[in-house]
Amino acid sequence: MDVAAGSGLRELLTGRDYRRILATRIFAQFGDGSFQVGLAGMFFFSPQRETTPTGVAWALTASLLPYTLIGPFAGVLLDRWYRRQVLLVANGIRAVLVLICAALVYTGTVNAVLLLVVLACLSVDRFVLAGLGASLPHVVRPRDLVLANSITPTIGTISSVVGGAAGFGLARLLGGDDEAAGLAIGLTIATYLASGAAVSRLPVTALGPAGGPVRAPILAQVADLAIGMAHGARHVWRRPSARGSMLLTAAIRIGFGAFAIVTILLCRNSFTDNVDDGIAMVAVVAGLAGVGAGLAAVIVPIGARFLGLRGWTTLCLLVMIVVYGCYAFAMSAPVLIGGALPLGLAVQGVKVAVDTTLQRAVDDRYLGRAFSLYDMVFNASFVISAVLAVLSVPASGYATALFAGIAAVCLLAAAVTRRLLPDMPASVTE
């Protein structure tokens, strides 16, 4: 961090209300990380429970449905009620839901009831994260907003990772069984209560909405949003490059979703002899994929400058074809690990191209709705990959037919990319 950025950060942290919002986020996302890792360990890596494609698919679907279905409508409620109250009440609700979830896990009750409780908890989490994002402009000066938007989510992500590590370590320390997972999950109640306590120190009106809550009937607001989303979808569909970008997103996200599901199954059931080794291998694969996605931030502008946006996207798709082809016909632990970094880089590289295309192809008055639709496609495609995994992947995780099919889809996408994406100048991608 340079001197100017460091000075800006120090100045930002002098704001009392900003510090309280930051504390709210840190506690909330620490709890999220611990809660989600605890559930993942129980669902996927419990010594008492077989890990099956159906179980993985159900768990991942439950984690993504709130972001797919609830995300676009969260803003309606955040504009209707005081956001400080939303954050306070939501953290209280999450504490209650986590208590119920912990009790179910402790007693080994892994069924539809637990899935519904988890779904409800993650749905409330969507309101908390959206509320924190909408509240930020009320606690920092306009000239500090870019810095705050860069730093705050990063600190939240770090807190989530630390919370996940803490939850995992505590569960293993307590024995790694359902009782241990239940106790570890239950301890996250304290973080949600702390998050609520931090935001409670703000005045009720401190986080907006400006002018007070919207007084229109809630059903009318939801209906207006649904109509607006329909208009946005029609606008996107009528723009060939925007429509193609959505289809391209669906294709790469389905492939990456299959990669995630198969990785869990292979590491749990085929490539390792015990739970701890399985978790360690998943962590290595996920870490390498994350490094690849991070490298994309540096490599994409250079690649697009020399190849153009269309050429860069085609190259990324060719990388995916090679990786998925290897996964289909030569899957082994080294191949799985070796393909993670280039796959993460290629998937993120295509995402950058899609983001840029949407920003250029969609009229500004439809851009917010276009990216809401993009979010829905992004997450719904992962759910589709879960369904495909149930139909085509055995418990061992070896998925020749699935990865061969995904490689074929990527090949088709590469062949028609000239029609899907315009060849934009390099300056657009920088």
Order of alpha helices (4+ residues) and beta strands (2+ residues): alpha-alpha-alpha-alpha-alpha-alpha-alpha-alpha-alpha-alpha-alpha-alpha-alpha-alpha-alpha-alpha
